[in-house]
Amino acid sequence: MREPDRIIRLKTVLARTGLSRSTIYRKIAEGTFPAQLKISTNGTGWHESDINRWIADPVGWRPKRQRDEVT
């Protein structure tokens, strides 16, 4: 059985990617980094699988919707 996708917080994303906070938010605005999810009133996080896909191919990464439309 497949394990559910974990939600990871900004501190973990910073450590895993090596990017700065400002770079992450700039890349989100450009559409070249996975957008965060609202997980509570004041909290956000990312699907770990989205961050793993970005780490595997940062230059070629596209949001799933755009990638599926092109294929």
N, C-alpha and C positions, 0 to 999 in steps of 0.2 A: 504494500500500500504506500502511496506517495505521501510524503510529509507535507503539511501545509506550508505555504510561503511565509517566512518570518518577516516581521516589520522591524527595520533597524532605524535607529535615531541618528541625528546629525553627527554626533561625536564618533560613532562607528563609521559612518560614511566618510568623514574627514580622514580617519585613520586608514581605511581600506583604499581610498583613492589617492591620497597624498595631495589633494587639492585644498586650497583655502576656502573658507566659508564664502567669501565674495566671489570667487571663481565659480563655485558650484551654483550660486544663484544667478550669476551672469549667464552661465551655460544653460540653465533651465530656461531663462528668458529667450535665449537664442534657439532653443529647441534641440540642443546637442547633449543634454543630460536628462535623466529621468526626473519627472516632476514629483514633488513630495505629495503624500496623502495626508489629509486631515484625519487624525486619529482621536482627537478630543478637542475641547474648546480652545485650549492653548497649546496643543501638541501636534506635531507632524512627524512623519517617518517615511521611509521608502521600502518598497518590496525588495527583499534581499536579492531575488532573482533578477530584477531590473538592474541593480548595481553590479551584480556578477556579469550580466551581459555587457554592460558598459565597460567594465574592467577588461573583459576579453577582447573588445574591439572598440576602443574609444573614438577612433576616427570614423568608423563605419556605422556607429550606433545611430539608430533612428527609433522614434516611438513605434510601438507595435502597429498602430493604425496606419501610419505612413508606409511602413515596411510592407504590410500586407497588401496595400493598394498597388504598390509598385510591382510586386511579384505576380 
